[in-house]
Amino acid sequence: MIGRLNHVAIAVPDLEAATATYRDTLGARVSQPQPEPDHGVTVVFIELPNTKIELLEALGDNSPINAFLERNPSGGIHHVCYEVEDILAARDRLVETGARVLGTGEPKIGAHGKPVLFLHPKDFNGTLVELEQV
């Protein structure tokens, strides 16, 4: 059901500093910051030959990553994102097997302009999983 790894997301307390580390220290190509108010974050994508790294910074006091950053003040891996062909079929299959979809269960549009869903980390070995329709 899942396809290729789309990205690994890293929550960071300072997006500008994290971007500089990847750009200046590691020599990576990075995107411009992109606010995602529907998800409560600002993102930057680091382009790699085989996938992407997504840096996440909280956007506002109600950001869903605030609690994560309180527990991990230096930041850390927040989630992994896998591609799926049909997000609704994937959701329905996962729900049938007992997996929990976060939020309303309806896809939202993600940072790539495609439908996404998040799956409960307790159902996936402690890892928050994002699914993105290709």
N, C-alpha and C positions, 0 to 999 in steps of 0.2 A: 504494500500500500504506500509506504513512504518512499520518496525518491531521494534525490541528492540533498546533501547538507547545503542549505541556502546561506546561513550565517550563524556565527556564535556571537551572542550579545554580551557585552561587558558594561555593567553599571559603573559610572565614574562620578566622583564628587566635583570634578572640574573638567568640563569638556574641552576647553581650550588647552589646558596643560596635557591632557591625555592625547589630544590630536597632535600636539607638537611632538610628543614622545614617538608616536608612530611615524609621523612625517619626517622629523629631523633626526631622530636617533636610529630608527629602523629603515628609513628611506622609502616608506610606503606612500602610495598614492591615496589621498583622502578626499572625500567629498566636502562640500560646504555644509555647515550645520543646517539642519532641517527641523523646524518645530513640528511636532505631531500632537496638537492639543487634544485630539480624541483619545490619545493614549497617555497623555500627561508627561511626555518626554520630548527632549530635543535629541536628534540622532546625527551621527556622522558615520559614514561607511568607509571602511578601509578595504580597498580592492586588492584581492590576492588572485593568483593565477587559477586557483581551484575553488575558491569560495570568498566570503566576505567576513569581516569583523564589524560588528555594529557597536559603536560606543553610545551609551545612553546617559543622559543627564536629566535630572528631575526638572520638570516644567511646572512650577507652582507648588503650593503647599499640599495639594491633594494628589500629587503624583504617586502612582502605584509603586514606584521604586524607592520612595522615601524610607519606608520601613526596612527595605533591604540595605540601604546605605547607612541607616542607623546601626544595624547589626554588623555591617562591614564598612567602616568609615573610609577605608582606602579604596573601596570598590571591589569588584570581582565578577566572575562569570555569573550572569543573570539567567540566561536561557539559551537553548539551541533551537534553530528553526530548520524544519525539514519541508521539502516541497511535496505536494500531493497534486494529482491530476484533477480531482473533483473534491473540493473541500466539504460539500454537503454529504456526499457519499462516505467520505472518510469519517466525518463527524458521526453519522448514523451508525456506521460499523463500530466505531469506538464506544459509543454509548451502549450499543447492544452487548459489548463485552464487559461493561461495567466501568469504563473509564469516565472520568468527570471532565466536562468542558466548563471552563471558567466563564463568568459573566452570564449573559442571557442564553448562550449557546448559539447565537446567530453571529455569523462572521462580520467583522468590521474591516474597513479598508486600512491596510497597513502602509508603512513608509514607502513601499515599492508600488503603491497604487493597486494592489491586489488584495483579495479577501484573505483574512487571517483569523485563526482561532488559537486560544491557549488552552493547554491541558494541565490538569492539576498535578503538581510535582509529586505528591504522595502516590500517584498511580504510575510514576515513571522513575523509580529509584531515586527520588529526591531531586529530580531535574525538572524545571519548568520547561515545557515543550510548546513551541509555536509551530503551527502548520500554516503554510502559505500555498495558495492555489497557483499553479504555473500557468 
